[in-house]
């Protein structure tokens, strides 16, 4: 039964990822895009998909709303904190209400070939301090090509992302504000285990 449940969860996760299959142009000024330019492009995809799909991605919709307020110079709503670290190429939104917490993180890496950048978005929902994933939780990757200025959905670089494991853990991905590695956290009923996905300039590996 446990395998069936996780298989179904993985199917839902795969369905969620199809929302970002289309390429999107990254608009920017200067020599190269900043994290804010990547987020602008990604939010445009979020808004388009939420307008087209019957099943609205509420988590990314909440991020889009917070990002819109940031871009307009407006304060965030009560319970919402938005961190924009341009220097380190990192953005995080945290929304809290009573025992509920939603975290959305975005960042990018410069690839070793000098021709591409890798952009990621991680969504994680917590309840009473424990990871409690919903349909749209997980990690999403897109690759930016310098010559075309297009951001396009791509496969997980060097590993296969998981929604859950067969031995009963939910899997949460924490993007780096500093450094280049992703922290993977496995949430078992009575314990958590952390592992590190190490970046080598093109892909990640444990």
C-alpha positions as CSV (number, residue, x, y, z in Angstrom):
1,X,0.0,0.0,0.0
2,X,2.8,2.4,0.9
3,X,4.4,1.9,-2.6
4,X,1.0,2.7,-4.2
5,X,0.6,5.9,-2.2
6,X,4.1,7.1,-3.1
7,X,3.6,6.1,-6.8
8,X,0.5,8.3,-6.9
9,X,2.3,11.1,-5.2
10,X,5.1,10.9,-7.7
11,X,2.6,11.0,-10.5
12,X,1.0,14.2,-9.1
13,X,4.5,15.7,-8.9
14,X,5.3,14.8,-12.5
15,X,2.0,16.4,-13.5
16,X,2.9,19.6,-11.7
17,X,6.3,19.8,-13.4
18,X,4.7,19.8,-16.9
19,X,3.4,23.3,-16.1
20,X,6.8,24.7,-17.0
21,X,7.6,22.9,-20.2
22,X,7.5,26.0,-22.4
23,X,10.5,28.3,-23.0
24,X,10.3,31.9,-21.8
25,X,12.4,34.9,-22.8
26,X,14.4,36.5,-20.0
27,X,14.4,40.3,-20.3
28,X,17.2,42.2,-18.7
29,X,19.5,45.2,-19.0
30,X,23.2,45.0,-18.8
31,X,25.6,42.2,-19.6
32,X,23.8,39.4,-18.0
33,X,20.5,38.6,-16.2
34,X,20.2,38.9,-12.4
35,X,18.2,36.7,-10.1
36,X,15.4,39.2,-10.3
37,X,15.2,38.9,-14.1
38,X,15.0,35.1,-13.8
39,X,12.2,35.4,-11.3
40,X,10.4,37.8,-13.5
41,X,10.4,35.3,-16.3
42,X,9.4,32.4,-14.1
43,X,6.6,34.4,-12.5
44,X,5.3,35.1,-16.0
45,X,5.1,31.3,-16.6
46,X,3.4,30.8,-13.2
47,X,0.7,33.5,-14.0
48,X,0.1,32.1,-17.5
49,X,-0.2,28.5,-16.3
50,X,-2.5,29.4,-13.4
51,X,-4.7,31.3,-15.9
52,X,-4.8,28.3,-18.3
53,X,-4.9,25.3,-15.9
54,X,-8.0,24.0,-14.1
55,X,-5.9,23.1,-11.1
56,X,-4.3,26.3,-9.8
57,X,-0.9,26.1,-8.2
58,X,-1.7,28.0,-5.1
59,X,1.8,27.9,-3.6
60,X,3.4,29.5,-6.7
61,X,0.4,31.8,-7.0
62,X,1.1,33.1,-3.5
63,X,4.8,33.7,-4.5
64,X,3.6,35.5,-7.6
65,X,1.5,37.8,-5.5
66,X,4.4,38.5,-3.1
67,X,6.7,39.1,-6.0
68,X,4.3,41.6,-7.6
69,X,4.2,43.6,-4.4
70,X,8.0,43.6,-4.2
71,X,8.3,44.8,-7.8
72,X,5.7,47.6,-7.0
73,X,7.6,48.7,-3.9
74,X,4.7,47.7,-1.6
75,X,5.1,46.1,1.8
76,X,4.3,42.4,2.1
77,X,1.1,41.2,3.6
78,X,1.2,40.1,7.3
79,X,2.8,36.7,7.7
80,X,4.8,37.0,4.4
81,X,8.6,37.6,4.3
82,X,10.4,38.0,1.0
83,X,14.2,37.8,0.9
84,X,15.9,39.1,-2.3
85,X,19.6,38.5,-2.3
86,X,20.8,39.9,-5.6
87,X,24.5,39.4,-4.7
88,X,24.2,35.7,-4.2
89,X,21.4,35.2,-6.8
90,X,18.9,33.9,-4.3
91,X,15.2,34.6,-3.5
92,X,13.1,33.1,-0.7
93,X,9.5,33.7,0.3
94,X,8.2,32.5,3.7
95,X,4.5,32.7,4.4
96,X,3.2,31.8,7.9
97,X,-0.2,31.4,9.4
98,X,-0.7,29.8,12.8
99,X,0.8,26.3,12.4
100,X,1.2,26.6,8.6
101,X,4.3,27.6,6.7
102,X,5.1,27.8,3.0
103,X,8.6,28.2,1.7
104,X,9.4,29.0,-1.9
105,X,13.1,29.4,-2.9
106,X,14.7,30.3,-6.2
107,X,18.3,30.6,-7.2
108,X,20.7,30.0,-10.2
109,X,24.1,28.6,-11.0
110,X,26.6,29.6,-13.7
111,X,27.5,26.5,-15.7
112,X,31.1,25.7,-16.4
113,X,30.7,26.0,-20.2
114,X,30.1,29.7,-19.8
115,X,27.1,29.4,-22.2
116,X,24.3,28.4,-19.8
117,X,22.9,29.1,-16.3
118,X,20.7,26.7,-14.3
119,X,17.7,28.1,-12.5
120,X,15.8,26.2,-9.8
121,X,12.6,26.7,-7.8
122,X,11.8,24.7,-4.7
123,X,8.5,24.6,-2.9
124,X,7.9,23.2,0.5
125,X,5.0,23.3,2.9
126,X,5.2,22.7,6.6
127,X,2.7,22.1,9.4
128,X,3.6,22.3,13.0
129,X,7.2,22.5,12.1
130,X,7.2,19.3,10.0
131,X,7.4,18.9,6.3
132,X,3.9,18.1,5.0
133,X,4.0,18.3,1.2
134,X,1.1,19.1,-1.0
135,X,0.5,18.4,-4.7
136,X,2.8,21.1,-6.0
137,X,5.7,20.7,-3.6
138,X,9.1,19.7,-5.0
139,X,12.0,21.1,-7.1
140,X,11.8,22.4,-10.6
141,X,14.8,23.1,-12.9
142,X,15.1,25.3,-16.0
143,X,18.2,26.0,-18.1
144,X,19.1,29.5,-19.5
145,X,21.0,29.8,-22.8
146,X,23.1,32.9,-23.1
147,X,22.9,33.1,-26.9
148,X,19.1,32.9,-27.1
149,X,18.2,34.4,-23.7
150,X,15.6,31.7,-23.3
151,X,14.8,29.8,-20.1
152,X,13.6,26.3,-20.8
153,X,12.5,23.5,-18.6
154,X,15.1,20.7,-18.3
155,X,15.5,17.3,-16.5
156,X,16.9,17.1,-13.1
157,X,20.7,17.7,-13.6
158,X,22.6,14.6,-12.6
159,X,20.0,13.1,-10.2
160,X,16.3,12.2,-10.0
161,X,14.3,14.3,-7.6
162,X,11.9,12.5,-5.3
163,X,8.6,13.4,-3.7
164,X,8.9,10.5,-1.3
165,X,10.9,7.3,-0.7
166,X,9.7,3.7,-0.4
167,X,10.8,3.5,3.2
168,X,8.4,6.2,4.3
169,X,10.2,9.5,4.0
170,X,9.0,12.7,2.3
171,X,11.8,14.6,0.5
172,X,12.4,18.3,0.8
173,X,15.0,20.4,-1.2
174,X,16.7,23.5,0.3
175,X,18.4,25.8,-2.2
176,X,21.7,27.5,-1.3
177,X,21.8,31.2,-0.5
178,X,25.5,30.9,-0.1
179,X,27.6,28.2,-1.6
180,X,26.5,26.0,-4.5
181,X,25.1,22.8,-3.0
182,X,21.5,21.7,-2.4
183,X,20.6,20.3,1.0
184,X,18.2,17.3,0.7
185,X,16.2,16.6,3.8
186,X,14.4,13.2,4.3
187,X,11.4,13.5,6.7
188,X,10.6,10.2,8.3
189,X,7.8,9.9,10.9
190,X,10.2,10.1,13.8
191,X,13.4,11.5,12.4
192,X,15.0,13.5,9.6
193,X,18.1,12.7,7.5
194,X,20.1,15.3,5.6
195,X,22.2,14.7,2.5
196,X,24.1,17.1,0.1
197,X,23.8,17.4,-3.6
198,X,27.1,18.7,-4.7
199,X,27.4,21.0,-7.8
200,X,30.3,20.4,-10.2
201,X,29.6,23.1,-12.7
202,X,27.1,21.2,-14.8
203,X,25.1,18.9,-12.6
204,X,24.6,17.6,-9.0
205,X,25.6,14.4,-7.4
206,X,25.5,12.9,-3.8
